Amino acid sequence: MSVLLTFPGQGAQRPGMLHGLPDHHAVRETLAQTSDALGRDVMALDDAGSLASTVSVQLCLLAAGVATARVLIDEGGERARPDAVAGLSIGAYAAAVVAGALAYDDAVRLVALRGRLMEAAYPDGYGMTAILGLEAAPLEAIAARVRDEGLAVYVANFNAPTQLVIAGAEVAMARVAALALEAGAHGARRVAIAVPSHCPLLADAAATLAQAFQSITLRRPRMRVFSASTARELRDPARIAADLAANMAMPVRWHETMLLARACGVRLAVEMPPGNVLTRLAGPVLPEAVACADTRLDSVRVLMARAGADG
């Protein structure tokens, strides 16, 4: 295996992210397909006002990831074809589509429902905060201490050994952040996510989404699918469906997932737009990582072909 496509989650969004995609038939077709499945123009969702909505953010990330991956696959030829996919949070839906496991129209409707469920569960007063410079064990102990005080907060994302994210109520996150800084963390900053993702607070919403998956047929993927919730490869369609439905309430184990990718022979990770956070996280683990947002797509295809030849 040589090339892994990675798909970002919430927090990567930026105004104009769909309008800035390349002028390519695969992009135009993907955006039109998105609008048809959604029943409204997806291009109206990527302005700053619309991106205040969890629903809009997730739909834009889905469309941007799938469209860009289709451009790379369409233009890359056999030698530049990716071998595997991995997505962080909502990015897992784009990954499943690109791997051939989930039909895109179904993904659009499921993602719209996912966003609505998350917004309805926690319309305000909750979110996520990145804690930098502290390892998992002491941060989890701090979060448990704050929960014992009656405040809802959990460690949600294990992005790197000392780059973690907590999720919960505003007051609870502020309390954990203060204690973490006292314990040696060198930074705490809010993430652009308005709901407490990847923790038990979204268990009920995940259960409702799982019911919607019962009417959806998934297929065996054409590429290897790495789950960022379990840091394992998923091949069975039923397991992929269950993973997608549950991932909003499951911790993200991105660092472990990149270690798995390396163990499976991945040489190059290519991050779909609009950001480069996953590229920075993959850099210390994999031989090479590149973000489409920072690199011309023809250059990305050359890197993919080279990695494929080396593999």
C-alpha positions as CSV (number, residue, x, y, z in Angstrom):
1,M,0.0,0.0,0.0
2,S,1.3,3.5,-0.8
3,V,-1.3,6.3,-0.9
4,L,-3.9,7.3,1.8
5,L,-6.5,9.9,1.2
6,T,-7.5,11.7,4.4
7,F,-10.7,13.7,5.0
8,P,-10.9,16.4,7.7
9,G,-13.7,17.0,10.2
10,Q,-15.3,20.1,11.6
11,G,-13.0,22.9,12.4
12,A,-11.4,22.8,9.0
13,Q,-14.2,24.7,7.3
14,R,-13.7,28.2,5.9
15,P,-15.9,30.6,3.9
16,G,-15.9,30.1,0.2
17,M,-14.6,26.5,0.5
18,L,-16.8,25.2,-2.2
19,H,-16.4,28.2,-4.5
20,G,-12.6,27.7,-4.3
21,L,-12.7,24.2,-5.6
22,P,-11.0,23.6,-9.1
23,D,-13.0,24.1,-12.2
24,H,-13.2,20.5,-13.2
25,H,-16.1,18.3,-14.5
26,A,-15.8,16.0,-11.4
27,V,-16.3,19.0,-9.1
28,R,-19.2,20.4,-11.1
29,E,-20.9,17.0,-11.2
30,T,-20.3,16.4,-7.4
31,L,-21.8,19.8,-6.5
32,A,-24.8,19.2,-8.7
33,Q,-25.3,15.8,-7.3
34,T,-25.1,17.2,-3.8
35,S,-27.7,19.9,-4.5
36,D,-30.1,17.3,-6.1
37,A,-29.9,15.0,-3.2
38,L,-30.2,17.8,-0.7
39,G,-33.1,19.6,-2.5
40,R,-31.3,23.0,-2.4
41,D,-28.2,24.6,-3.7
42,V,-25.2,23.5,-1.7
43,M,-23.3,26.5,-3.1
44,A,-25.3,28.7,-0.8
45,L,-24.0,27.0,2.3
46,D,-20.3,28.0,2.3
47,D,-20.6,31.7,3.3
48,A,-19.6,32.8,6.8
49,G,-23.2,33.1,8.0
50,S,-24.2,29.6,6.8
51,L,-21.1,28.0,8.2
52,A,-22.4,28.9,11.7
53,S,-24.6,25.9,11.2
54,T,-23.3,22.4,12.0
55,V,-25.5,21.1,9.1
56,S,-23.9,23.4,6.5
57,V,-20.4,22.8,7.8
58,Q,-20.7,19.0,7.5
59,L,-22.4,19.1,4.1
60,C,-19.6,21.4,2.7
61,L,-16.9,19.2,4.1
62,L,-18.5,16.2,2.5
63,A,-18.9,17.8,-0.9
64,A,-15.4,19.3,-0.9
65,G,-13.7,16.0,0.1
66,V,-15.6,13.8,-2.4
67,A,-15.2,16.3,-5.3
68,T,-11.5,16.7,-4.8
69,A,-10.9,13.0,-4.4
70,R,-12.8,12.4,-7.6
71,V,-10.6,14.9,-9.5
72,L,-7.5,13.2,-8.3
73,I,-8.7,9.7,-9.2
74,D,-10.2,10.9,-12.5
75,E,-6.9,12.6,-13.6
76,G,-4.3,10.5,-11.9
77,G,-4.3,7.3,-13.9
78,E,-3.6,3.8,-12.6
79,R,-0.3,4.5,-11.0
80,A,-1.6,7.4,-9.0
81,R,-4.7,5.7,-7.6
82,P,-5.1,5.8,-3.8
83,D,-5.0,2.5,-1.8
84,A,-6.8,3.6,1.3
85,V,-9.0,6.2,3.0
86,A,-9.4,7.6,6.5
87,G,-11.7,10.4,7.7
88,L,-11.9,12.3,10.9
89,S,-15.5,12.5,12.2
90,I,-17.6,13.8,9.3
91,G,-14.7,13.0,7.1
92,A,-15.4,9.3,7.5
93,Y,-18.5,9.8,5.3
94,A,-16.5,11.2,2.4
95,A,-14.0,8.4,2.9
96,A,-16.7,5.8,2.7
97,V,-18.0,7.3,-0.5
98,V,-14.6,7.5,-2.2
99,A,-13.9,3.9,-1.1
100,G,-17.1,2.8,-2.9
101,A,-18.8,1.6,0.3
102,L,-21.5,4.3,0.6
103,A,-23.5,5.9,-2.3
104,Y,-23.0,9.6,-2.4
105,D,-26.7,10.5,-2.5
106,D,-27.2,8.4,0.6
107,A,-24.2,10.1,2.2
108,V,-25.6,13.6,1.6
109,R,-28.9,12.8,3.2
110,L,-27.3,11.0,6.2
111,V,-24.9,13.9,6.8
112,A,-27.8,16.4,6.7
113,L,-29.6,14.3,9.3
114,R,-26.5,13.9,11.3
115,G,-25.9,17.6,11.5
116,R,-29.6,18.3,12.4
117,L,-29.4,15.7,15.2
118,M,-26.3,17.2,16.6
119,E,-27.6,20.8,16.5
120,A,-30.9,19.7,18.1
121,A,-29.2,17.9,20.9
122,Y,-27.0,20.9,22.0
123,P,-28.2,24.1,20.3
124,D,-25.9,26.3,22.6
125,G,-23.6,26.3,25.6
126,Y,-21.4,23.4,24.4
127,G,-18.5,22.8,22.1
128,M,-14.9,21.6,21.9
129,T,-11.5,22.9,23.1
130,A,-8.0,21.8,22.0
131,I,-5.5,21.2,24.8
132,L,-1.9,21.4,23.7
133,G,1.2,20.1,25.5
134,L,-0.4,17.6,27.9
135,E,-0.6,13.9,27.5
136,A,-3.7,11.8,27.6
137,A,-3.5,10.2,31.0
138,P,-3.2,13.5,33.0
139,L,-5.9,15.2,30.9
140,E,-8.3,12.3,31.3
141,A,-7.7,12.4,35.1
142,I,-8.5,16.2,35.0
143,A,-11.7,15.6,33.0
144,A,-12.8,12.8,35.4
145,R,-12.2,15.2,38.3
146,V,-14.4,17.9,36.7
147,R,-17.1,15.4,35.9
148,D,-17.1,14.4,39.6
149,E,-17.9,18.1,40.3
150,G,-21.0,17.6,38.3
151,L,-19.8,19.2,35.0
152,A,-20.1,17.4,31.7
153,V,-16.7,17.1,29.9
154,Y,-14.8,14.4,28.1
155,V,-11.5,13.8,26.2
156,A,-12.8,13.5,22.7
157,N,-10.0,13.6,20.2
158,F,-6.6,11.9,20.5
159,N,-5.0,13.7,17.5
160,A,-1.4,13.4,18.6
161,P,0.4,12.4,21.9
162,T,0.2,16.0,23.2
163,Q,-2.6,17.4,21.0
164,L,-5.9,16.5,22.5
165,V,-9.4,17.9,22.3
166,I,-12.1,18.0,25.0
167,A,-15.8,18.2,24.5
168,G,-18.6,19.3,26.8
169,A,-20.3,22.3,28.4
170,E,-18.7,25.7,28.2
171,V,-18.1,26.0,31.9
172,A,-16.8,22.5,32.2
173,M,-14.3,23.0,29.3
174,A,-13.1,26.3,30.9
175,R,-12.5,24.4,34.2
176,V,-10.6,21.6,32.5
177,A,-8.5,24.1,30.5
178,A,-7.5,26.0,33.6
179,L,-6.5,22.8,35.4
180,A,-4.7,21.6,32.3
181,L,-2.6,24.8,32.1
182,E,-1.8,24.4,35.8
183,A,-0.6,20.9,35.1
184,G,1.8,21.9,32.4
185,A,-0.3,22.3,29.2
186,H,1.0,25.2,27.1
187,G,-2.2,26.1,25.3
188,A,-6.0,25.8,25.3
189,R,-8.1,27.1,22.5
190,R,-11.7,26.7,21.4
191,V,-12.3,24.8,18.2
192,A,-14.8,26.0,15.6
193,I,-17.4,23.3,16.6
194,A,-20.6,24.2,18.3
195,V,-21.5,20.8,19.7
196,P,-19.8,18.3,22.1
197,S,-18.7,15.7,19.5
198,H,-17.1,12.4,20.1
199,C,-18.3,11.7,23.6
200,P,-21.2,10.1,25.4
201,L,-23.2,13.4,25.3
202,L,-24.1,12.5,21.7
203,A,-25.0,8.8,22.4
204,D,-28.8,9.4,21.9
205,A,-28.2,11.2,18.6
206,A,-26.0,8.5,17.4
207,A,-28.6,5.9,18.2
208,T,-31.2,7.8,16.2
209,L,-28.8,8.0,13.2
210,A,-28.2,4.3,13.5
211,Q,-31.9,3.7,12.8
212,A,-31.6,5.7,9.6
213,F,-28.8,3.5,8.5
214,Q,-31.1,0.5,8.6
215,S,-32.7,1.6,5.3
216,I,-29.3,2.2,3.6
217,T,-27.3,-0.5,1.7
218,L,-23.6,-0.3,1.9
219,R,-21.1,-2.2,-0.3
220,R,-17.8,-3.8,0.3
221,P,-15.2,-1.1,-0.2
222,R,-12.8,-1.0,-3.2
223,M,-10.0,0.5,-1.0
224,R,-8.9,-0.1,2.5
225,V,-11.0,1.9,5.0
226,F,-9.3,2.9,8.3
227,S,-11.7,3.9,11.1
228,A,-10.5,6.8,13.2
229,S,-12.9,5.7,15.9
230,T,-11.4,2.3,16.4
231,A,-8.0,2.7,14.7
232,R,-8.8,-0.5,12.7
233,E,-9.4,-1.4,9.1
234,L,-13.1,-2.0,8.3
235,R,-14.1,-4.3,5.4
236,D,-17.5,-5.5,6.2
237,P,-20.3,-3.1,5.0
238,A,-22.3,-3.6,8.2
239,R,-19.3,-2.7,10.4
240,I,-18.7,0.4,8.2
241,A,-22.3,1.5,8.6
242,A,-22.2,1.0,12.4
243,D,-19.0,2.9,12.6
244,L,-20.3,5.8,10.6
245,A,-23.5,6.0,12.7
246,A,-21.7,5.8,16.0
247,N,-18.6,8.0,15.3
248,M,-20.2,11.2,16.5
249,A,-20.3,9.7,20.0
250,M,-17.0,7.9,19.9
251,P,-13.5,9.3,20.6
252,V,-11.3,10.1,17.6
253,R,-8.1,8.1,17.7
254,W,-6.4,9.8,14.8
255,H,-2.8,9.3,16.0
256,E,-3.4,5.5,16.4
257,T,-5.0,5.5,12.9
258,M,-1.9,7.1,11.3
259,L,0.3,4.5,13.1
260,L,-1.9,1.8,11.6
261,A,-1.6,3.3,8.2
262,R,2.2,3.3,8.5
263,A,2.2,-0.3,9.6
264,C,0.1,-1.1,6.5
265,G,2.7,0.4,4.2
266,V,1.3,3.9,3.6
267,R,4.0,6.2,2.2
268,L,2.0,9.3,1.4
269,A,-1.1,10.8,3.0
270,V,-3.0,13.3,0.9
271,E,-5.5,15.6,2.7
272,M,-8.6,16.8,1.0
273,P,-9.6,20.5,1.4
274,P,-10.1,22.9,2.9
275,G,-7.4,22.6,5.5
276,N,-4.0,21.1,6.4
277,V,-4.4,20.0,10.0
278,L,-4.4,16.3,9.2
279,T,-1.3,16.8,7.1
280,R,0.5,18.3,10.1
281,L,-0.6,15.4,12.3
282,A,0.5,12.8,9.7
283,G,3.9,14.4,9.1
284,P,5.7,13.0,12.2
285,V,4.2,9.5,11.5
286,L,4.3,8.8,7.8
287,P,7.1,9.2,5.3
288,E,5.3,12.0,3.4
289,A,2.1,14.0,3.8
290,V,0.6,16.8,1.6
291,A,-2.6,18.9,1.7
292,C,-4.5,19.7,-1.5
293,A,-5.3,23.1,0.0
294,D,-1.6,24.0,-0.1
295,T,-0.5,22.2,-3.3
296,R,-1.4,22.3,-6.9
297,L,-3.4,19.2,-7.8
298,D,-1.1,18.3,-10.7
299,S,1.8,18.3,-8.2
300,V,-0.3,16.1,-5.8
301,R,-0.9,13.6,-8.6
302,V,2.9,13.5,-9.3
303,L,3.5,12.7,-5.7
304,M,0.8,10.0,-5.7
305,A,2.2,8.4,-8.8
306,R,5.7,8.4,-7.3
307,A,4.5,6.8,-4.1
308,G,2.6,4.2,-6.1
309,A,5.7,3.4,-8.1
310,D,7.8,3.1,-5.0
311,G,5.2,1.0,-3.3
